[in-house]
């Protein structure tokens, strides 16, 4: 009887050990599964999320690219009627990407679209301003007269009541008059004269609207040299702006 009880206790002890062993095996399998998840599944999920984010970013960039276009813009301010030769294009113009909705149909899209053999800037342009077809002209009725050559001359011309001398700026086209001492009449000395630069009373170049111009540099063709020089001799030069 005593032996049987001992055996029963031993058997119960064995069963308990088996149960503990089984529990231990279960925990071991769980740890292994978690370890596999950590090593394989979680990095895979992370990589998948990163891939999705990258894909979405690329999609957004692609969509943004479709909503933009290239246009020609000014690299610096430029005066009206400025002649741009073929080798000066890169000095004044560049190409940039802008919002497609902000670009009119008449905008230049590349530098290769600009006239190859030189052209005139028909309108005064500011730095970063978009260049449109109407801003460029291959020929100009007034400025073409200087293609055969010109001289540059300067003179003082004080402002006078009702005159425009003081408000003239680089790029303006003027008719130039002087007071003929023989007749005491205001006489037309030269037409369609290009104003190359204007200066204040201290000899500084000016461009601001409120500044008063007192001295001028103009382009003079060979045929106009004598008349312009005569006007300077007469003194009291008066210039009138030509509306284009």
C-alpha positions in Angstrom: 0.0 0.0 0.0 2.7 2.4 0.9 4.6 1.5 -2.3 1.4 2.3 -4.3 1.1 5.7 -2.8 4.8 6.4 -3.5 4.2 5.3 -7.1 1.1 7.5 -7.4 3.1 10.5 -6.0 5.9 9.7 -8.5 3.5 9.5 -11.4 1.9 12.8 -10.4 5.3 14.3 -10.2 6.1 13.0 -13.7 2.8 14.3 -15.1 3.5 17.7 -13.5 6.9 17.7 -15.1 5.4 16.9 -18.4 2.9 19.7 -18.1 5.7 22.1 -17.2 7.7 20.9 -20.1 4.8 21.4 -22.4 4.4 24.9 -21.1 8.0 25.5 -21.6 7.8 24.3 -25.2 4.8 26.6 -25.8 6.7 29.6 -24.5 9.7 28.7 -26.6 7.6 28.5 -29.8 6.0 31.9 -29.1 9.4 33.5 -28.6 10.6 32.0 -31.8 7.6 33.4 -33.7 8.0 36.8 -32.2 11.7 36.7 -33.2 10.8 35.8 -36.8 8.3 38.6 -36.9 10.8 41.1 -35.6 13.5 39.9 -38.1 11.4 39.4 -41.2 7.9 40.8 -41.1 8.3 44.1 -39.3 11.3 45.3 -41.5 9.2 44.1 -44.5 6.3 46.2 -43.4 8.5 49.2 -42.7 10.1 48.8 -46.2 6.6 48.6 -47.7 5.5 51.8 -45.9 8.7 53.6 -47.1 8.1 52.4 -50.6 4.6 53.8 -50.6 5.8 57.1 -49.2 8.5 57.3 -51.9 6.0 56.4 -54.6 3.5 59.0 -53.4 6.3 61.6 -53.3 7.3 60.7 -56.9 3.7 60.9 -58.0 3.3 64.3 -56.5 6.5 65.5 -58.2 5.3 64.1 -61.5 2.0 65.9 -61.1 3.8 69.1 -60.1 6.0 68.8 -63.2 2.9 68.5 -65.4 1.6 71.7 -63.9 4.8 73.6 -64.7 6.4 74.8 -67.9 9.6 76.5 -69.0 9.5 80.2 -70.0 12.1 82.9 -70.9 12.5 85.7 -68.3 14.7 88.7 -68.0 18.0 88.4 -66.0 18.1 92.2 -65.5 16.2 95.4 -66.2 16.4 96.6 -69.8 15.3 99.8 -71.4 12.8 100.1 -74.2 14.2 100.0 -77.8 17.4 98.2 -76.7 19.1 96.3 -79.5 20.1 92.7 -78.5 22.7 91.1 -80.7 23.0 87.3 -81.0 26.0 87.2 -78.6 24.1 89.2 -75.9 21.1 86.9 -75.5 22.6 85.0 -72.5 23.5 88.3 -70.9 19.8 89.4 -70.7 17.7 86.3 -70.8 17.3 83.0 -69.0 14.8 80.1 -68.8 13.0 79.2 -65.7 10.2 76.8 -64.6 6.9 78.5 -63.6 3.3 77.5 -62.9 1.6 76.5 -66.2 -1.6 78.4 -65.4 0.4 81.7 -65.1 1.9 81.5 -68.6 0.1 83.2 -71.6 0.2 81.5 -75.0 2.4 84.4 -76.3 5.3 83.6 -73.9 8.7 82.5 -75.2 9.4 79.0 -73.9 13.1 78.7 -74.8 16.0 80.9 -75.9 16.1 79.2 -79.3 12.7 80.7 -80.1 14.2 84.2 -80.0 15.3 85.7 -83.3 18.7 84.5 -84.2 20.2 87.6 -85.9 19.5 90.1 -83.2 16.3 91.9 -82.2 14.9 94.9 -80.3 13.2 94.9 -76.9 10.1 96.8 -77.8 9.0 97.4 -74.2 10.9 98.3 -71.0 11.4 95.1 -69.1 12.1 94.4 -65.4 14.3 91.7 -63.9 12.4 88.3 -63.7 9.7 89.5 -66.0 8.3 87.0 -68.5 9.1 87.7 -72.1 6.2 87.8 -74.5 6.1 87.8 -78.3 4.9 91.5 -78.2 8.0 92.5 -76.3 10.4 91.5 -79.1 10.7 92.8 -82.6 13.2 91.7 -85.3 12.9 95.0 -87.1 12.0 98.5 -85.9 11.1 101.4 -88.1 13.1 103.9 -86.0 16.0 101.9 -84.6 16.9 100.2 -87.9 18.4 103.5 -89.1 21.3 102.9 -86.7 22.2 99.5 -88.2 24.6 101.2 -90.7 26.4 102.8 -87.8 26.1 105.7 -85.5 28.0 108.1 -83.2 27.3 108.9 -79.6 27.2 112.5 -78.5 26.2 114.3 -75.3 24.9 117.7 -74.4 23.1 119.5 -71.6 19.4 120.4 -72.1 17.8 122.1 -69.1 14.1 121.4 -68.4 11.6 124.1 -69.5 7.9 124.8 -68.9 5.7 122.4 -70.8 8.8 120.4 -72.0 9.8 116.8 -71.4 13.6 117.1 -71.2 13.7 116.5 -67.4 11.5 113.4 -67.6 13.2 111.6 -70.5 14.8 108.2 -69.8 17.1 105.8 -71.5 15.4 104.1 -74.5 13.1 107.1 -75.3 12.8 108.2 -78.9 12.6 112.0 -79.4 12.4 114.7 -82.0 15.1 117.3 -81.2 14.6 121.0 -81.6 16.7 124.1 -81.0 16.1 127.8 -81.1 17.6 129.2 -84.4 19.2 132.6 -83.4 18.7 134.0 -86.9 15.0 133.5 -86.9 14.3 133.1 -83.2 12.1 130.2 -84.1 12.2 126.7 -82.6 13.5 124.6 -85.4 13.4 120.8 -85.9 17.0 119.6 -86.1 16.7 115.8 -86.0 13.8 113.2 -85.9 13.5 109.9 -84.1 16.7 110.3 -82.1 17.5 107.5 -79.6 18.3 108.5 -76.0 21.1 106.3 -74.8 21.4 107.6 -71.3 20.3 110.5 -69.1 22.1 112.2 -66.2 21.3 114.6 -63.3 23.0 117.9 -62.6 25.9 116.0 -60.8 26.6 113.8 -63.8 25.0 110.7 -62.3 22.9 108.3 -64.4 19.3 108.4 -63.4 16.2 106.3 -63.8 13.8 107.1 -61.0 10.6 109.0 -62.1 11.1 111.8 -59.6 14.6 112.6 -60.7 15.2 115.5 -63.2 17.4 114.8 -66.2 19.6 117.7 -67.3 22.2 116.0 -69.6 21.7 113.5 -72.4 23.6 111.0 -74.5 22.0 110.2 -77.9 22.7 108.1 -80.9 23.4 110.2 -84.0 23.6 108.8 -87.6 26.1 110.2 -90.1 23.4 112.2 -91.8 22.4 113.8 -88.4 25.8 114.7 -87.1 25.9 118.2 -88.5 22.4 119.1 -87.4 22.8 117.8 -83.9 26.1 119.6 -83.5 24.4 122.8 -84.8 21.6 122.4 -82.3 24.2 122.1 -79.5 25.8 125.3 -80.7 22.5 127.1 -80.8 21.8 126.0 -77.3 18.4 125.7 -75.7 17.8 122.2 -77.0 14.3 121.0 -76.6 13.2 117.3 -77.1 9.7 115.9 -77.6 8.9 112.3 -76.9 7.7 110.3 -79.8 4.7 108.1 -78.9 5.1 104.6 -80.5 
